[in-house]
């Protein structure tokens, strides 16, 4: 993508359309541990111009977007608040209705200019993701009109406020109000974060250190340690073949096993060394009693699977996927989950910003499988053609997500993998992935 500028046309704060609770929102241990985890989650969705929709009422009418956002913020009022530090030194959200920072911009780029090589980059973030104004704001939005008549919708949300499930619940509500503000059905979020409060007497399960890892072991890469990011697509047939050879493993399990194995080989790790892959698990339905499906906040517990490099490099994908499944299965133990909350409470907020890359023996995978990255994002002018994180340049991180809209044959990809790895190792990683199956690049 060539370097282009973005011209800001307007910026303002959108506040809730009705009075909202004025209170301080306490953050759970699962929120606090993310307080310095890279700050914002930058997402961008791209829309092609729909001439019929534009003729009917103006393609992505800014006034309509703001009005719908103001209505959505009534139920999702923490997004209109501000982060602050309480008297005990603990971060919290002041629900003061000061509003979401909202930017309107224009770019000389067209949708096709971006989609020819869509991948996270500082340039993508610079063009389409709003700055956080003020820095304590929880959420910021940028609407960028493109030369072709299309549009980029960028959002930046603090991870300490919500996880992906909560963020897309909000986006779904905003889009529904924008499509039809009179009949939109709102599934109210649950703001009771005390449901994930640590116990009064912290009790750490003896297995906790072998399962949980709230802290990231990040390091600053050397001057020559450039990081490369690429997106790969796995077709339905390719995924079916992988799963056929892995028994009852889940999509997440087989794809993570594949990436873990390819990365270990590409990085040429010593066979006698240890490697691990870490990942957050949604515990809404694993708690006893279960959390409300619409629990608003972070309901993710970070776990890891570890093995000798030799076992990963020479093992079957079925065996590696079974190792991952075994770790996830341990979270069906409610006592272990309660211990995870206590464990995170003891870990507290990191004393530094979690920037940098993981050691080469480690990976971290984030699953967006099952999160409606596309389907809920119809604001009345059609679904997006593509979406991505706008920036992800931390080595050893990768994201697994559903494939997105169908292509010309009506099928499209089954899964997309956003891989961030050392630039020196990306070519070999790509070759190894190709050797497993012929993939389609996006």
N, C-alpha and C positions, 0 to 999 in steps of 0.2 A: 504494500500500500504506500503510495507516494505521500510525501509530507504535504499537508495542506493546513490551512488555518480554519478556525471556527470563530465566527463573529457573534458575540453575545448581543441579543436584541433587548432583552428584558430580564430582570431578576426581582423576585419578591418573596414574601413569606405567605404561604397558604395556611390559614388557621381553621380549626373545626367550625362547621356551620352552626353548631349549637353549643351551649354551655357544657363543659366536660368536668369530670371530677378534678378538683385542685388538691393534689396530694403528692407525697413522695413515694415512688415505687421502689420497694426494696428489691435488690437483686440477689438471686440464689447463688450458691457456690458454683453451679454450672454456668452461670453468667459471668461471675467474677473471674473465673480462670481464663476467660476469653477477653478480658478487658484490654490487654495489650497485644492481642493476637492479630497483628497487622492492621488494626484500625478498622477500615471500611471494607465491605464486600462490594466490589464494583461490577454491576451487570449491565449489559446493553442488549436490547432487542431491536431488530431492523424490520421495517415494514415497507412494502412496495405500495406505491400510490394506487388506490382503487378509484378509477374515474367515476364510476357510478355512485360510489359512496361519497366522493368529493362533491359531485353535483347535487347530491341530496342535502348536504348540510355542512360542507367544509371539511376537508380531510384533516383529522386531528385538530379540531377547533380548540384553541387554547382556553377560551372561556369555559367551554364545556368540560375540559379536562380539570380545570381548577375547581369548578363547581362540584364535580364528582369527587375530587380529592377531599374537598372540605367536608362533604357528607361522610366519606369513609373514615375520616379522622375522628368523627364523633365516637365510633366504637373502638377505633385503634388510637386512642388519644395519647398513649406514651410516645408515638412517633412525632407528635407535635411538641414534645417536651425537650428538656435539656439535661445532659449528663452533668453531674456535680459530685463532689466528694463530701460525704457526711461527716459529722463530728467525730465519728469513730474511725475515720480514714477509709471507709468503705465506699466505693462508687455506688451511685443511685441515680434514678431518673426523676427529675423535678417535673411533674406533669403540670406545666404552667401555661399550656396552650399558646406558646409563642410561635408555633407554626413550623411547617416544612419548607426548607429553602427550595425555591422553584425557579429554574432558569429556562429561558427560550433563546435558541441560537439558530444560526444558519451556517451551512457548510457548502463549499463548492464541490464536495465529493458526491458521487451517485452511489446507490445501493450496490451496484455491480462492482464498483471500485473497491468496496470493502469485502464483498463476499468472495472475490477471486482468491483471497488468501486470508480468510478470517482466522485470527488467532490472537490470544492476549498479547498486548504489547504496551509499553509506555505511551506510544503514539495513539493507540486506540483509546486509552484512558484519557489522555490529554484532550482529544477531540470530543468525546461523547459523555464523559462522566463529570458531574458538577463538583466544584470544590465544596467542602463542607463549611458552611457559613451560618453562624459562627462555629468554631471548632467543637463546641459542646453540643451542636445539633445532632439529633439521632438519625435523621433521614434527609437526604437531598435528592432532587429530581432534575433532570435536564431533558428537554424536548428539542431535538435538532432537526430542522427541516433541511433536506438534501436537494441538490441541484436537479435531480431527476423527478422531483415531486414526492419521493419517499421520505421516510422519517427514521430517526434513531431515538429510542427512549432509553436513557441511561438513569440508573438508580445507584445510590451509594448509601448503605446502611451499616451502622456499627454492629459488629457480630456480638458484642456484649449485650445488645438489646434483644436480639431474636436469632433463631436458626432459620434454615431455608424453608421449613414447613410453615413457620409463622409468617415469614416474609411473603410467601406466595399466597397465603390466606388473605393477607392484606391486599396484594395486587389483584387477586380475584375479585375482592369486594369493590375496589376502586373501578375496575373495568366494568363490573356489572352496573354500578351507578352511572357510569358514563354511557353505557348502551341504553339503559332505560331507568332513569332515576325514580320513576313512579312505581315500578313493579319489582325492582331488584330485591332479591331475598338475601338477607344478611345473616350468616351464621356467626353469632356473637363470639368473640374471643374470650378466653378465660384468663384474667389478669392475676389470679391468685398464685403468686410465685412462692408463697409460704408452703405450698404443696411439696416443694423441693428444698425445704429447709433442712439443714443438718440436725441430727439429734442433739439433745441438750448435753448428753454425755457421749462424746465422740467414741465410736467403736470401729476399729479397723479390722476387717476380716483378714485372717492370716494369708489368704490367697491374693489379697489386693495388690501387693507389689508385683506379682507375676501376671496380672491382668490389666491393671490401669496405668496410664501414663499421662497425667494432666499437663506436664511440662514438655515443651518442645526442646530438643537438644540441637539448637540452631547455631550455625557458625557463619562468619562472614567469608565469602569465597575469595580466593586469591585474585590478583589482577588478571591472571590468565584463565580464571575459572568462570567463563561466561556461561550463562544459562540459556537454553533454547526451549521454546514452547511450540508444540504442534498438536493439531487435533486429528484424530484418526476415527474413521467410521467402521463399524463391524456390521455386516449385513445380517439379515435374519437367517439365511442359510449357514453362514459362518458361525453364528452364535449357536444354532441348533447342533452343528457338528461338535463344537466345543462341549456343549452340555451333554451330548450323547456319550462322550468319553469320560464324563465326570459324575456319573450316577445321578444322585438327587441334589447335586450342588446348585445353588442359586445363581442367577445371572451375575450378581455382585461377586460371589465366590469364584466363579470360573474366570471372569475378566481380571479380577485382582490377582489370582494365581498366575495367569498368563503374563501380566505386566511385571509382577514380582520376579518371575523366572527370567524373562527377557532382560530386565534391568540388572540382575545379578551377573548375567553372562556379559552384557555390554560393558559393565563397569570393571570386569576382570577382577572380581574380588577373590582373595585367597580362599581356597576351598575349606580351610580349617577355621575360618573366622565365622562370627555370628552375624546374622542379618535379621532384620525385623521389619514388619509392615504394621503401621498403626492406622486406626480409623475410628471415627465417631459412630456411635450406634444410637438410634432414636429409641428412647425408653418409655415413650408415652404409653404403649400397650403392655410393656413388660413390668411396670410397677404393679403392686398389689395393695389397694385397688388400683386399676389403671388410671392414668391421668386423663382428663378430658382430651378428646382428639384435637380440639381447638385451643389447647393450652398455648398461651402466647408468651414466648420466651425461648430460652435454650433448654431443650430436654435431650441433650446429647451427652453420652459418656464415652470418653476416649479409651480404647483398649488396644492391645497389640498381640500379634502372633510372631513368634521368634523361632529360628531354626539355624542349624549350621548351613553355610552357603552350599556345601556339597549336597545336602539333602534337597535344596531348592533347585540347584542347577541340574542334578541328575534324576530328580524325582519326577513322577508323573503329575500332570495337572490335577488329576483326581485326588492324589495324596495331598497336594498343596492346598487345594480347595477344601478338603476335609479338615485340614489343620485350621484354616480360617473359620470354617463352620463350627468347629469345636469351641473356639474362643467366644463366638457370638452366643452359642448355646449356653454357656456358663452364666449369661446375664438373665436367664430365666429364674435364677435364685434371687428372691426378693431381699434376703439378708445381704447378699453380695452387692445388690444395687444400692441399698441404703448405706452400705459401707462405702460405696463409690462416692456418694454425696458427702459423707464425712471426710473421705480422703481428699476430695477437692476443696473442702472447707479448710483443711489443714494446709493444703498447698497454697491457698490464697492467691492474691493477684501477683503475677510476675513482676519482679522488680526492674524489668527492662522491657523495651519493645521487642516483640517476637519477630524480628526481621532477620533475613539470612537464609541459608540453605541447610538442609539436613546433611549429616555425614553420608558418605556414599554407601554405607552398609544399611541405610534406612530409607524407607519410603513412607509417605502418608497419603492415604486415599480418602477422598470425600465422595460419598455416593449421593447423587441427585436422582437416582432411579425412583420412579413413582411420583416425583414432584412435577406438577404440571407446568413445565417451563414454557410451553407454547399455548396449550388449549385454553387456559384461563385468561390469556393476554389479548383477547379481542375487545377493544374499547369501542367497537361499533363500526370500525373501518377494516375489519378483517384480522386474521391471525398473523403473527410475525413470520417472516420467511427464515430468519436465523436469529440465534442468540449466543452469547458467550460471556464468560468473565472478561472484563476489559483488560485486566492485567493480572498476571500470575507468573512471577519470575523467581520463585523460590525452588531451588533444585530439590528433587526428591518428592515433590507434590504432584499428584495427579487426581483428576476428577472423572467419575464415571456417571454418564447421564443417558437418558433415553434419546433415541436417534433424531427426533424432531419430525417436522412435517414430511409427508410422503413426497417422493419425487415423481418423475414422469411415468414410471411403471406402477405407481400407486402403492409402493411398498416403502421405499426409503430405507434408511439405516435402522438397525435395531438398537444399537448402542453407539455412543460417541465417547471417546477417551481423550481428554485433554492432558497431555503429558508434558511435564517440566523436568528437564534433566540437563546435565552438563552438556554444553554444545559439543564437546569433544567426543561424547558417547552417543549422541542422538542418532547419527548415521547407522551405527552398529545396532542400536536398539530397534530402529526402523527395519533394518535388514532381518533381524531375528523375528520381529512381528510378521514380516512378509513371509518368512519361512513357515509360519504356522498356518497361514491362509493368505489369500490375496485380498488385501483390504482396499477400501475405497477412501481416498483422501478428500477432506473438505477444506 
